[in-house]
Amino acid sequence: MIDPNKTPAYITHTTQRSVGGAFFALMIKWDRTEGGFWDIWRTGVGRYDNIEDAAEEARWWADAEGLPYYDPIKKELHDASSNEQAG
């Protein structure tokens, strides 16, 4: 589990197709209201037919924002400096 006190935001990607049939990257932020919860803050620019392309955008986006990348398949959090190696 990701500790919001240490990591208040990160980038990840969907592991299942959306209603529209695509995979995509997500920025997740900790919202401190109502006791705190993880909230989808923004979605990436692309909609992809395969999970690998969504993961590639998520790693690139995390690096560009200086945020950690969370790999939901491996359940691993990578700091911003190691995002390229995460793929």
N, CA, C and O atoms as a MOPAC input file, in Angstrom:
PM7 MOZYME 1SCF
protein

 N      0.83900 1    -1.18200 1     0.00000 1
 C      0.00000 1     0.00000 1     0.00000 1
 C      0.88400 1     1.24500 1     0.00000 1
 O      1.91800 1     1.27700 1     0.66800 1
 N      0.48500 1     2.24700 1    -0.73400 1
 C      1.24200 1     3.49200 1    -0.84400 1
 C      0.87600 1     4.40400 1     0.32200 1
 O     -0.30100 1     4.64500 1     0.58800 1
 N      1.90000 1     4.90900 1     1.01800 1
 C      1.70800 1     5.79600 1     2.15900 1
 C      1.52800 1     7.23200 1     1.65700 1
 O      2.47100 1     7.80600 1     1.11300 1
 N      0.34100 1     7.82500 1     1.82400 1
 C      0.10700 1     9.17800 1     1.31400 1
 C      0.94900 1    10.24000 1     2.01700 1
 O      1.12700 1    11.33300 1     1.48000 1
 N      1.47000 1     9.93800 1     3.20900 1
 C      2.33100 1    10.89500 1     3.89700 1
 C      3.70300 1    10.98000 1     3.23700 1
 O      4.36600 1    12.01400 1     3.30900 1
 N      4.12600 1     9.90300 1     2.59900 1
 C      5.41700 1     9.87400 1     1.90100 1
 C      5.25600 1    10.13800 1     0.41100 1
 O      6.14100 1    10.72200 1    -0.21400 1
 N      4.14300 1     9.71700 1    -0.15800 1
 C      3.88600 1     9.83500 1    -1.59700 1
 C      2.47900 1    10.39400 1    -1.79800 1
 O      1.52600 1     9.62700 1    -1.92900 1
 N      2.33600 1    11.73200 1    -1.82300 1
 C      0.99700 1    12.31700 1    -1.95000 1
 C      0.41500 1    12.27300 1    -3.35900 1
 O     -0.76800 1    12.55700 1    -3.55100 1
 N      1.24800 1    11.91500 1    -4.35700 1
 C      0.76000 1    11.81400 1    -5.73800 1
 C      1.66600 1    10.86800 1    -6.51300 1
 O      2.85400 1    10.75300 1    -6.21300 1
 N      1.10700 1    10.19600 1    -7.50300 1
 C      1.88800 1     9.31100 1    -8.36300 1
 C      1.15600 1     9.12700 1    -9.68200 1
 O     -0.00600 1     9.51000 1    -9.82400 1
 N      1.85500 1     8.53200 1   -10.64700 1
 C      1.28500 1     8.24100 1   -11.96200 1
 C      1.20700 1     6.72700 1   -12.11500 1
 O      2.12600 1     6.01200 1   -11.71600 1
 N      0.13000 1     6.24600 1   -12.68300 1
 C     -0.05600 1     4.81900 1   -12.92400 1
 C     -0.84100 1     4.65300 1   -14.22700 1
 O     -0.97800 1     5.60500 1   -14.99600 1
 N     -1.34900 1     3.46400 1   -14.47300 1
 C     -2.18600 1     3.23200 1   -15.65600 1
 C     -3.24300 1     2.19600 1   -15.32300 1
 O     -3.11200 1     1.44300 1   -14.35800 1
 N     -4.28700 1     2.16800 1   -16.12900 1
 C     -5.36300 1     1.20800 1   -15.90700 1
 C     -4.88500 1    -0.19900 1   -16.24400 1
 O     -3.99700 1    -0.38100 1   -17.07700 1
 N     -5.47700 1    -1.18000 1   -15.59600 1
 C     -5.15300 1    -2.58200 1   -15.87000 1
 C     -6.30700 1    -3.28700 1   -16.56900 1
 O     -6.17400 1    -4.43300 1   -16.99900 1
 N     -7.42300 1    -2.60800 1   -16.67800 1
 C     -8.58200 1    -3.14200 1   -17.40100 1
 C     -9.04900 1    -2.08200 1   -18.38300 1
 O     -8.84600 1    -0.88700 1   -18.16900 1
 N     -9.66400 1    -2.52200 1   -19.43800 1
 C    -10.16800 1    -1.57600 1   -20.43700 1
 C    -11.29100 1    -0.72800 1   -19.84000 1
 O    -12.10500 1    -1.21100 1   -19.05400 1
 N    -11.31300 1     0.52500 1   -20.22700 1
 C    -12.39000 1     1.41600 1   -19.79700 1
 C    -13.67300 1     1.05100 1   -20.53800 1
 O    -13.66900 1     0.18000 1   -21.40900 1
 N    -14.75800 1     1.71500 1   -20.19200 1
 C    -16.03200 1     1.49000 1   -20.87500 1
 C    -15.87000 1     1.72700 1   -22.37800 1
 O    -16.50300 1     1.05300 1   -23.19200 1
 N    -15.02300 1     2.68600 1   -22.73600 1
 C    -14.76000 1     2.97800 1   -24.14200 1
 C    -13.83000 1     1.98200 1   -24.81300 1
 O    -13.58800 1     2.07600 1   -26.01700 1
 N    -13.30200 1     1.02400 1   -24.04900 1
 C    -12.47200 1    -0.03000 1   -24.62100 1
 C    -10.98700 1     0.23600 1   -24.65200 1
 O    -10.25700 1    -0.46200 1   -25.35700 1
 N    -10.50700 1     1.23500 1   -23.90000 1
 C     -9.09400 1     1.60200 1   -23.97300 1
 C     -8.41300 1     1.53100 1   -22.60500 1
 O     -9.06400 1     1.54400 1   -21.56000 1
 N     -7.08200 1     1.45600 1   -22.64700 1
 C     -6.23200 1     1.60500 1   -21.46600 1
 C     -5.71100 1     3.03800 1   -21.47100 1
 O     -5.58700 1     3.63900 1   -22.53800 1
 N     -5.39900 1     3.60600 1   -20.28200 1
 C     -4.86200 1     4.96600 1   -20.24000 1
 C     -4.09500 1     5.20600 1   -18.95300 1
 O     -4.22000 1     4.45700 1   -17.98400 1
 N     -3.28800 1     6.27700 1   -18.96200 1
 C     -2.49700 1     6.67600 1   -17.80200 1
 C     -3.34300 1     7.54700 1   -16.87500 1
 O     -4.28500 1     8.20800 1   -17.31400 1
 N     -2.99500 1     7.53800 1   -15.59000 1
 C     -3.73300 1     8.29600 1   -14.57600 1
 C     -2.77500 1     8.98700 1   -13.61600 1
 O     -1.75000 1     8.41500 1   -13.24400 1
 N     -3.10000 1    10.21500 1   -13.21100 1
 C     -2.41400 1    10.84800 1   -12.09400 1
 C     -3.32900 1    10.68900 1   -10.88500 1
 O     -4.49600 1    11.07900 1   -10.92100 1
 N     -2.79300 1    10.11900 1    -9.83000 1
 C     -3.55300 1     9.86900 1    -8.60600 1
 C     -2.99600 1    10.77600 1    -7.50800 1
 O     -1.78100 1    10.84200 1    -7.31900 1
 N     -3.87000 1    11.47400 1    -6.78700 1
 C     -3.44700 1    12.33300 1    -5.67600 1
 C     -4.25000 1    11.99000 1    -4.42800 1
 O     -5.40500 1    11.57000 1    -4.50400 1
 N     -3.61100 1    12.17800 1    -3.28100 1
 C     -4.27200 1    11.98200 1    -2.00100 1
 C     -5.10000 1    13.22100 1    -1.68200 1
 O     -4.56600 1    14.32800 1    -1.61600 1
 N     -6.38700 1    13.03900 1    -1.48800 1
 C     -7.30000 1    14.11800 1    -1.12000 1
 C     -7.52700 1    14.01100 1     0.38400 1
 O     -8.05700 1    13.01000 1     0.86500 1
 N     -7.13200 1    15.03200 1     1.11700 1
 C     -7.18600 1    14.98700 1     2.58500 1
 C     -8.59000 1    15.22200 1     3.16000 1
 O     -8.79100 1    15.07200 1     4.36500 1
 N     -9.55300 1    15.58500 1     2.32000 1
 C    -10.90200 1    15.83100 1     2.82900 1
 C    -11.58100 1    14.51200 1     3.19400 1
 O    -11.17800 1    13.44200 1     2.73800 1
 N    -12.59200 1    14.60700 1     4.00300 1
 C    -13.42100 1    13.45300 1     4.38100 1
 C    -12.60500 1    12.26300 1     4.87300 1
 O    -12.93700 1    11.11600 1     4.57400 1
 N    -11.54500 1    12.52900 1     5.62200 1
 C    -10.73700 1    11.45400 1     6.17500 1
 C     -9.63400 1    10.97600 1     5.25200 1
 O     -8.80200 1    10.16500 1     5.65900 1
 N     -9.60700 1    11.45500 1     4.02800 1
 C     -8.55600 1    11.11900 1     3.07500 1
 C     -8.91300 1     9.94700 1     2.17800 1
 O     -9.44200 1     8.93400 1     2.63500 1
 N     -8.61500 1    10.10100 1     0.89400 1
 C     -8.83200 1     9.02800 1    -0.07400 1
 C     -8.00900 1     9.31700 1    -1.32600 1
 O     -7.68800 1    10.47100 1    -1.61400 1
 N     -7.66900 1     8.26100 1    -2.07000 1
 C     -6.96600 1     8.41400 1    -3.33900 1
 C     -7.97800 1     8.81900 1    -4.40000 1
 O     -9.04900 1     8.22200 1    -4.51200 1
 N     -7.62800 1     9.84400 1    -5.18100 1
 C     -8.54300 1    10.37800 1    -6.18200 1
 C     -7.83700 1    10.47900 1    -7.52900 1
 O     -6.66800 1    10.85900 1    -7.59200 1
 N     -8.53600 1    10.14500 1    -8.59300 1
 C     -7.98600 1    10.34300 1    -9.93500 1
 C     -7.99600 1    11.84100 1   -10.19100 1
 O     -9.05600 1    12.46000 1   -10.27300 1
 N     -6.80800 1    12.41700 1   -10.31600 1
 C     -6.67800 1    13.85500 1   -10.47200 1
 C     -6.74800 1    14.25800 1   -11.93600 1
 O     -7.42600 1    15.22100 1   -12.29500 1
 N     -6.03500 1    13.50500 1   -12.78400 1
 C     -6.04700 1    13.76900 1   -14.22700 1
 C     -5.85600 1    12.45300 1   -14.96500 1
 O     -5.34100 1    11.48500 1   -14.40600 1
 N     -6.27000 1    12.42600 1   -16.21000 1
 C     -5.98900 1    11.27200 1   -17.06800 1
 C     -4.98700 1    11.69300 1   -18.12600 1
 O     -4.87500 1    12.87100 1   -18.46400 1
 N     -4.26200 1    10.71700 1   -18.64100 1
 C     -3.27400 1    10.99300 1   -19.67300 1
 C     -3.91900 1    11.40500 1   -20.98400 1
 O     -5.14300 1    11.42500 1   -21.11700 1
 N     -3.06800 1    11.73500 1   -21.95100 1
 C     -3.57400 1    12.23100 1   -23.23200 1
 C     -4.00800 1    11.11800 1   -24.17100 1
 O     -4.86600 1    11.33300 1   -25.02700 1
 N     -3.42800 1     9.92800 1   -24.02400 1
 C     -3.71200 1     8.86200 1   -24.97700 1
 C     -4.74500 1     7.86400 1   -24.49100 1
 O     -4.98600 1     7.72300 1   -23.29300 1
 N     -5.34800 1     7.17900 1   -25.44300 1
 C     -6.22300 1     6.03200 1   -25.19500 1
 C     -5.63800 1     4.91200 1   -26.04200 1
 O     -5.48100 1     5.06500 1   -27.25300 1
 N     -5.31600 1     3.79200 1   -25.41600 1
 C     -4.51300 1     2.77100 1   -26.08100 1
 C     -5.22800 1     1.43200 1   -26.17100 1
 O     -6.02500 1     1.06900 1   -25.30700 1
 N     -4.92100 1     0.70900 1   -27.24100 1
 C     -5.47900 1    -0.62600 1   -27.44300 1
 C     -4.78100 1    -1.67500 1   -26.59200 1
 O     -5.32000 1    -2.76100 1   -26.37800 1
 N     -3.56600 1    -1.35400 1   -26.09800 1
 C     -2.85300 1    -2.33300 1   -25.27500 1
 C     -2.27000 1    -1.66600 1   -24.03400 1
 O     -1.99900 1    -0.46500 1   -24.01500 1
 N     -2.08900 1    -2.46500 1   -23.02100 1
 C     -1.63700 1    -1.96600 1   -21.72500 1
 C     -0.20000 1    -1.46300 1   -21.77000 1
 O      0.16100 1    -0.56000 1   -21.01600 1
 N      0.62600 1    -2.03700 1   -22.64500 1
 C      2.03000 1    -1.64100 1   -22.73100 1
 C      2.17600 1    -0.17500 1   -23.13800 1
 O      3.01900 1     0.54100 1   -22.59800 1
 N      1.35900 1     0.26800 1   -24.08700 1
 C      1.43000 1     1.66900 1   -24.51700 1
 C      0.95300 1     2.61400 1   -23.41300 1
 O      1.50900 1     3.69900 1   -23.24300 1
 N     -0.06200 1     2.21200 1   -22.67100 1
 C     -0.52500 1     3.03000 1   -21.54400 1
 C      0.55900 1     3.11600 1   -20.47500 1
 O      0.76800 1     4.17800 1   -19.88800 1
 N      1.24900 1     2.00700 1   -20.21900 1
 C      2.33700 1     1.99400 1   -19.23900 1
 C      3.48300 1     2.88900 1   -19.69200 1
 O      4.07900 1     3.59400 1   -18.87800 1
 N      3.79400 1     2.86400 1   -20.98700 1
 C      4.86600 1     3.71700 1   -21.51300 1
 C      4.53200 1     5.19400 1   -21.30900 1
 O      5.38800 1     5.96900 1   -20.88300 1
 N      3.28700 1     5.59000 1   -21.61300 1
 C      2.89800 1     6.98200 1   -21.37600 1
 C      2.98000 1     7.31300 1   -19.88900 1
 O      3.45900 1     8.38700 1   -19.52300 1
 N      2.52100 1     6.40900 1   -19.02900 1
 C      2.54200 1     6.65700 1   -17.58600 1
 C      3.97200 1     6.87400 1   -17.08800 1
 O      4.21400 1     7.78400 1   -16.29700 1
 N      4.92100 1     6.04800 1   -17.54200 1
 C      6.32200 1     6.21200 1   -17.12500 1
 C      6.88200 1     7.55100 1   -17.61700 1
 O      7.55400 1     8.26200 1   -16.87000 1
 N      6.59700 1     7.88700 1   -18.88200 1
 C      7.07600 1     9.15300 1   -19.43700 1
 C      6.47100 1    10.32900 1   -18.66900 1
 O      7.18600 1    11.26200 1   -18.30100 1
 N      5.17100 1    10.29000 1   -18.42700 1
 C      4.46500 1    11.36400 1   -17.72900 1
 C      5.00500 1    11.53700 1   -16.30800 1
 O      5.24100 1    12.66000 1   -15.86100 1
 N      5.19900 1    10.42300 1   -15.60400 1
 C      5.73500 1    10.48600 1   -14.24500 1
 C      7.10700 1    11.15500 1   -14.24300 1
 O      7.39600 1    11.99100 1   -13.38700 1
 N      7.94500 1    10.78300 1   -15.20300 1
 C      9.27300 1    11.37700 1   -15.30000 1
 C      9.17600 1    12.87900 1   -15.57800 1
 O      9.89200 1    13.67000 1   -14.96400 1
 N      8.30200 1    13.27000 1   -16.49000 1
 C      8.13300 1    14.68200 1   -16.84300 1
 C      7.62100 1    15.50700 1   -15.66100 1
 O      7.99400 1    16.67000 1   -15.51000 1
 N      6.76900 1    14.91100 1   -14.82400 1
 C      6.19500 1    15.61000 1   -13.66500 1
 C      7.08700 1    15.50300 1   -12.42900 1
 O      6.86500 1    16.20300 1   -11.44100 1
 N      8.10300 1    14.62500 1   -12.48200 1
 C      8.94200 1    14.39400 1   -11.30900 1
 C      8.21900 1    13.61900 1   -10.22300 1
 O      8.52900 1    13.75600 1    -9.03900 1
 N      7.24800 1    12.79800 1   -10.63200 1
 C      6.45500 1    12.00300 1    -9.69100 1
 C      6.82100 1    10.53000 1    -9.79600 1
 O      7.33900 1    10.09500 1   -10.82500 1
 N      6.56100 1     9.75900 1    -8.74900 1
 C      6.78800 1     8.32100 1    -8.83600 1
 C      5.81700 1     7.67000 1    -9.82300 1
 O      4.71900 1     8.16900 1   -10.07100 1
 N      6.25700 1     6.54500 1   -10.37200 1
 C      5.41400 1     5.71800 1   -11.24100 1
 C      5.06900 1     4.45700 1   -10.46200 1
 O      5.95800 1     3.79400 1    -9.92800 1
 N      3.78800 1     4.12300 1   -10.39300 1
 C      3.34800 1     2.89400 1    -9.74200 1
 C      2.97900 1     1.88300 1   -10.81100 1
 O      2.09900 1     2.12900 1   -11.63600 1
 N      3.65900 1     0.74300 1   -10.79200 1
 C      3.36400 1    -0.35000 1   -11.72000 1
 C      2.28100 1    -1.21600 1   -11.07600 1
 O      2.57400 1    -1.95700 1   -10.13800 1
 N      1.03200 1    -1.14000 1   -11.55800 1
 C     -0.05500 1    -1.88700 1   -10.92700 1
 C      0.00000 1    -3.39100 1   -11.18100 1
 O     -0.65700 1    -4.15800 1   -10.47700 1
 N      0.77200 1    -3.82000 1   -12.17200 1
 C      0.91700 1    -5.25000 1   -12.43900 1
 C      1.88300 1    -5.86900 1   -11.42900 1
 O      1.57700 1    -6.88100 1   -10.79800 1
 N      3.05700 1    -5.24200 1   -11.28700 1
 C      4.08100 1    -5.73900 1   -10.35600 1
 C      3.86300 1    -5.23400 1    -8.93400 1
 O      4.50400 1    -5.70500 1    -7.99400 1
 N      2.94500 1    -4.26500 1    -8.78400 1
 C      2.67300 1    -3.63400 1    -7.48900 1
 C      3.95100 1    -3.02500 1    -6.90300 1
 O      4.28400 1    -3.23500 1    -5.73600 1
 N      4.66300 1    -2.25700 1    -7.75800 1
 C      5.91600 1    -1.61400 1    -7.36900 1
 C      5.84000 1    -0.11300 1    -7.62600 1
 O      5.33100 1     0.33400 1    -8.65400 1
 N      6.35900 1     0.65600 1    -6.66500 1
 C      6.44100 1     2.10600 1    -6.79700 1
 C      7.87700 1     2.46100 1    -7.15600 1
 O      8.80800 1     2.08800 1    -6.44200 1
 N      8.06100 1     3.18400 1    -8.26100 1
 C      9.38700 1     3.59200 1    -8.72500 1
 C      9.51100 1     5.09500 1    -8.56900 1
 O      8.63100 1     5.84100 1    -9.00100 1
 N     10.61400 1     5.55300 1    -7.94600 1
 C     10.76800 1     7.00100 1    -7.82600 1
 C     11.04000 1     7.61200 1    -9.19200 1
 O     11.36000 1     6.90100 1   -10.14500 1
 N     10.91400 1     8.91500 1    -9.28200 1
 C     10.98700 1     9.59800 1   -10.58000 1
 C     12.29100 1     9.33000 1   -11.30700 1
 O     12.30500 1     9.26500 1   -12.53600 1
 N     13.38600 1     9.17500 1   -10.58000 1
 C     14.68100 1     8.96700 1   -11.23700 1
 C     14.81500 1     7.58200 1   -11.84900 1
 O     15.71300 1     7.36100 1   -12.66200 1
 N     13.95300 1     6.64400 1   -11.48600 1
 C     14.06000 1     5.27600 1   -12.01700 1
 C     12.91200 1     4.90700 1   -12.94700 1
 O     12.75900 1     3.73500 1   -13.29000 1
 N     12.10500 1     5.87200 1   -13.36200 1
 C     10.93100 1     5.56600 1   -14.18000 1
 C     11.28000 1     4.90500 1   -15.50000 1
 O     10.56400 1     4.00600 1   -15.94100 1
 N     12.36600 1     5.32800 1   -16.14600 1
 C     12.71800 1     4.71700 1   -17.43200 1
 C     13.12200 1     3.26300 1   -17.25400 1
 O     12.83900 1     2.43500 1   -18.12000 1
 N     13.77900 1     2.93700 1   -16.14200 1
 C     14.17100 1     1.55400 1   -15.90200 1
 C     12.98300 1     0.67300 1   -15.53800 1
 O     13.07100 1    -0.55100 1   -15.63300 1
 N     11.86700 1     1.28200 1   -15.12200 1
 C     10.69500 1     0.50900 1   -14.69900 1
 C     10.06900 1    -0.26100 1   -15.85300 1
 O      9.37800 1    -1.25300 1   -15.62300 1
 N     10.29100 1     0.16800 1   -17.06900 1
 C      9.65700 1    -0.46600 1   -18.22100 1
 C     10.38700 1    -1.59300 1   -18.69000 1
 O      9.97800 1    -2.23400 1   -19.65700 1

